[in-house]
């Protein structure tokens, strides 16, 4: 049983203002596995005050000094990688291989990328007589989700620190262990007091006062579109900057060519990763209508090879994060059946042999119409919908017929054809044939949010742009 009963504020582990706690449930066992302090507005006030005190000094550090701090963090992060992975398996059910691999690896990758970007980032440039200066925006409130905890903490905290901002982090109350260990890592790395602060808690108790706080200059939020709308409303009276990475219902256009079978199988496997709990998952697969039957066979065979069970064992898929998430997914699977989609494999209920834990069957629907609920709503579970198209133009039309625009996918044997289709998808992050790049900008169009994370692009939202006119009037005059 883990107990984390203190917050990290002003470089110190400190008791919460009120002695309140929340329980963390292991989704594989449905049993309580930890207790975490639950913060309040008073804790947010203290954390913001600490961040404001630290900002004047931290914002004026040199690039070299900030690179040294980030490198220290990386050194400790690598030593604690195993602890982070174990926490991920326990708090949100990530299978051991996934937790030790991509879940923790994304955090290290983003930190390494931030260090490399910082070394060469241009904070000042001359444009004629004007000096354009990029300055840290100030105190940043960072609110992260439970599904990829280290990825989302990393893409917010590291760019913020790299650009000279100070932060208050609120991790998800459903996966708080990794946030606490992350704070231990920054403390051990000797990050200056007040530069990084951690307050645990839920949305009403911590998220709302953090997004409303007049001492916070920016809020960066990752989560549902519904919650993102509320964050924006809370932040509006103080006119602070708000960046959001929200929901998605991403299309995967599988082109009609020699790689069709391989690409259908890859698409199925990708959706099932992390138990389907990925906002950018290619959850709407578009295939030529004439090859729908073939796609169904491939999808059924692929899904049948996805093992489900104890995340501490040798299984591909673990549970989903909570009972509420389990029930939501079950309801949407039943909705798909009721609305007439063809259930290819999976369905409601737990997989055979699993009587306990929030396990969901890898589920595939075919002959899905794009106006069905399962094609419109983000399910956030291991559920794939397969839709048919009559031409590439038709596929692009279906792909863009969504209120979301976080990600899109195109898979095809001919790279030039795939690239041409990718340009037509209205989304912020489009993957061609399994491409991956830590430097690629990540973020959404439409109701999938605003702003960009990852690589150099992740720095920009944490910076204000100042123009100093007449910085070099003599040189400007001599050039005219």
N, C-alpha and C positions, 0 to 999 in steps of 0.2 A: 504494500500500500504506500503510494507516494503522498507526501504532504509538502505543499509549497505554500507557506502561510505568510510570506513577506514579499513586498514589492521592492523593485530596484529604483530608487529615486535619489538623485544628487550624488551618485557614487556610493550609496549605502543601501544595505538591505534593511528595510524599515517595515514596521507593523502597519497594517491598514488603519484608517481612521476609525472604522467600525469593525468589530470582530465577526464579520460575516464570511461564510465559506460556501463554495459550491462543489458538488460531487462530480467526478468524472467516471463515466461508465465505459468499461472495456466492451466494444461492440462484438467481440468474438465470444464472450462469456455472458454478457448482459449483467455483469456484476461490477460493483463499484471498485475502481482500481486506484483512486486518488482523491485527495481533497485539496482545493486551491482557494486562496483568499479571494474574496469577491469585492472589488473596489466600488467606490462611490465618487460623487462629484468632488468631495473634499480631497480624495486622493489625486484626482485629476488636477485640482488646483495646485497641489504641492509639486506634482511632476512638471506641470507647465511652468511654474515659478522657477524650478531648478533648471529647466531647459533655457529659460529666458536669461537667467544669470550666466549660464555657460556660453550663450551665443556670442557676445562681443569678442571674447578671446578666441573661441573656436573658428569663427567666421573670418578671422584675420590670420589664421595659420597659413603657412606656405604649402604648396603642393607637396613638396618633399616631406614635410611634417605629417601631412594627412596620409600619404602613401605609407609611411612608416607605421602609423597606427593601423591602417588596413592590413598591412603585412603581418603585424603582430596578431591581429584577429584571425587571419588565415592560419597561422601557425597553431594557435590554440584550437581553432575549429577542426583542423585535421586530427588533432589528438582526441577530440571529443566526438568524432564522427560516429563511433560505435554507440555511445550513449544517446545521441540524437536518434539513431536508427531504432534502438530498442524502445525509446519513448514513442516514436511514430507507430510502431507495431502495436503497442499497448493502447494508445489513446485513440487511434483512428483506423486500426485494423489493416495497415499496409503490410503485405507479405514481406517476410524477412529479406528476400532478394531485392524486392522493389525498394524497401526502406533503406537498405545499405547501398543500393545502387542509385537509381535516378532521384529518389526523394531527397536524400542527403547530398547526392552529387550535384544536383541543380544549385543548391546553396553554395557549395564550393566553387562551382563554375561561374556563377554570377559574381562572387567576390573576386575571383581571379580576373574576370573581365573588367570589373570596376577599377581594379588597380591599374590594369593596362591602359584603360581609357583615361584615367586621371593623369597619368604621366604625360600624355600628349594633348590633353584638352586645352582648348584656347579660351581663356577667360577674358582676355582683352584683345581688341584689334582696332587698328586705325582705319577709318574710312574718310578719306579726305581730311578735313579739319576736325572731324569728330572722332572721339575715342568711344568705342562701344565696349561697355564693361558688363560682364555677367557676374552678378553677385548672389550669394545665397539668400533665399527668400525669407528664412527665419526659423521659427519653431514649427515643426511638422508633426501633426497627429496622424499616426499610421495605424490603420485598422485592417487586420489580415484574417483570412478564412481558415477553415479546418482541413481542406482537401489536399493541398500541397503546401503544408506549413512552412517548410524551409525555403521553398522557391519564393513564396510571396513575402516572407519576411526579408529575404535577401534582396529582392528587386526593389524594395522600398528603403530599407535601412542603409544599405551600402551606397547607393547614389546620393542619398541625403547627407550622409557623413562625408562622402567624397567632395561634395560641392560646398561644404562648410556650414550645413544646417545642423541644428540640434533636434532631437526627436523624442516623442512619447509614443511608445508602442503598446497597442492593445491587441494581443493575439485572440483567436477564437476561444471562447470558453469550452468548446468541445475538444479542442486539441491544445491545451495550455502547457503541457509538459515541455514541448520543444521550445516554446517561447521562454520558459524559465531557464532551461539549459542554455539557450542562446544568450540570455542576460549574464549567466555565469561565465560564458566564454568572453564576452566583452569586458566584464569586470577583471577577469584574469589577464586579458590583453592590455590592461591599464588604459582603457579609453578614459579621457579626462572626465572628472565628475560633472554630471549634469548634461553631458553631450548625448548620452543615451539613457532613457528612462523607461521602465516597464511597469504598467498597471494592468493587472488581470481583472476580468469581469465580463459582464454581458453587455448587450447593446444599450438597454435603458440605463443601466448603472454607470457605465463608463463611456460607451460609444457616443451617446447623445451629449453628455457634458463636454466631451472632447471635441466633437464637431461644432458645438455652439461656442466654445470658449473664446473670448476676445483676445486672449494671449496666444492663440494658435494662428499662425499665418497661412497655413495650408493643411488640408486634409487629403490623404490618399487612402482610398478604400477599395478593397476587392471583396465581392460578394454578389448577392442577388440584385437584380434590377430593382425590385421592390425596396430593398433596404437602401440601395444607392440613391433612389429618389428622396427618401427621408433624410439621408445624410446631406444632400444638396439643400433641402429645405431648412435644415437646422443651421447650416453654414451661411445661408443667404443674408441674414441680418448683419453679420460682421464682414460681409463682402470678401471673405477669404477665398483663396484658390482651392478648387476641388477637382481632383482627378479620380477617375473611377474605372475599374475593370470589372465588368458586370457579366450578365448571363450570355449564353450562346446557344445556337441551334445550327451547328455548322454543317454545310453541305460537303459531300465528297463525290465529285464527278468522276466516275470510272469510265474511261473512254473505250470505245469499241475497237479493240485491236488485239494483237497477239498476247499481250500481257494481262488480258482481262481476268482470267482465273486467278492468277497470282495477286493482282491488285484487289480483287474482291476479298480474298482471304486475309490480306494485310489489313484491309479496312475493318473487317470484323474484329480481328485481334486488337487493333488500336482502340476501338471503342470500349472493349472490355477491360483495358488496362486501368489500374487504380479503382477497380469495381465500377467503372463508368463515371467516376466522380471527378470529371475534368471539364472545365467550362469551355475549352476549345475542342472537345472531342468531336470527331467527324460522325455525328449521330444520325445524319440524313444521307444515306448512300443513294446516289443516282446512277442507274444502270440503263442501257438500252432496253426498251420494252420487249424487244424480240429476244433478249437474252435473260429475261427475268427468271425463267425456270432454271436455267443454268446457275444463275447467281444464288438462287434459293438452295440448291444442292451444295454448292461450295460453302455457303454461310452455315448451313446445318453441320457439315463435316468439321468446319473450323471451330464452331462453338462447342461441338462435342469433345474437342480435345482440350478445352479450357477447364482445368481442374479447380474446384472450389473447396475451401476448407480452412482449417486453423492457420492463421497468418504466421504462426511460429513454425509451421511445417513447410513441406515442399509443395506448395500449391501456387497456381498462377493468380487466383483471385481469393481475396479475403472477404470479410463482411463489408457492408456499407456502414456509415459512421454511427447511426443512431436508430432507435425505434421509429422516431418521427420520419426519418428519411426512408426507412424500410417501408412504412405504411404508405407514404406518398408514391413510391415506385410501384408498389403493389396495385394501388388505385389506378395509376396510369396504364399499367399493363392490362388491367381489366377493361379500362376505357378503350384501349386499342382493339381488344376482342369484340367489345360491344359495338364499336363503330364499323366493324366489318373488315378490318385488316386481316391478312392471312398470317396466323401464328406459325412460323417456320420451326421454331424450337424454343424451349424455355416455358415461360408462363408464370402464373401466380404461385405463391408458396415457396418454401425453402427447397433447395436441392435435396435429392434423396439421401438419407442417412444423417442429415443435419437437423437435430431437433431443437438446438439452442444457438443463439447468435443471429445477427441481422444479415443473414446470407440470402442473396438473390440469385435466381437461376440466370445464366447468360441467355438473353432473350433476343430473338430476331423476328421482326414482322416484315412481310413482303406485300406487294400490291397495295402500298400505302398511298393514299391521296394526300396532296399537300395541304388540304384544308382539315384533315383529321387532327384531333387533339395531340396525338403522339408525334405528329409532324410539326406542330406549332409550338408546343410547350417544352421547356427544358426539363427533361426527366431526371438527369443527374444520377443515373444508375446504368447498369450493364444492359442497356436496351438499344438495339439498332433498328431503324426503320429504313426499308428499301423502297424507293420510288422509281418508276419507270419514266424514260424520256424518249421522244421520237426523233430528235435531232440535237446537235450540239447547242443550237440556239434555244431550243426548248429546255435543255438541261440548265443553261445559264439563267433562263427566265425563272425556273423553279428554284434554283439555288438562291436567287436574290429576292424571292418572294417570302420574306421573313422580316419580323421587326428587329431581328438581331443582325449583327455584322462583326462578330469577334474574329472568326476564323473561317477559312475555306480550304478545300483540298482538291487537287486534280491529280489523277494517276493515269499514265499512258506510256506506251512504248516509244512514241515519237515525242522527243523533248520539246521541239518547236511547237507542235500542236498543243501540248500541255501548257506551255508558257503562254500561248495566245489565249487559252481559256482562262488561265489564272488572272490575266489582266482584266477580265470582264467581271470577276466576282467582286461584289461590293462588301469587302471585309478588310479589316486592318492587318490580318496575318494570314497569308495564303501559302500553303505548303504544296510544292510540286514533288511528287515521287519521293516522299519520306525525307525531304530536306530538313536540316536542323542547323541553327547558327545562334550562338549566344549573343551575337551582335545585332541580330535582326530586331527591328522595333516590334513590340507586342502591345496590342490594344485594339479597341473596337470602333466600328461605325455604329450609327443609329442607337438603339437601346442597349448596346453592348458597352457603352461608356465613352470616355474621352481621355485624352492624354496617352502617352506611350511609355512603356517600360522596356528593360533589357538594353544592355550595351550603352553606347554613347547617347542614344535617344532617351534612356532613362534618366540622364542628368538634367535634361532641359526643363522639366516641370518643377525642379527644385531651385531654379534660378530666376532672378529678376534681371531685366535688361535695362541698363542705364546708358543714356547717350550724353556725353560731355561735349557740348558744342564749343567751338573756338579753342579746342585743346592745342591746336598747332596753327594759329592764324597766319603766321608769317610764311610757313611752308605752303599753306593753301593759297595764299595771295600770289606767291611766286610761281605757282603752277598754272595760273590762269592767264 
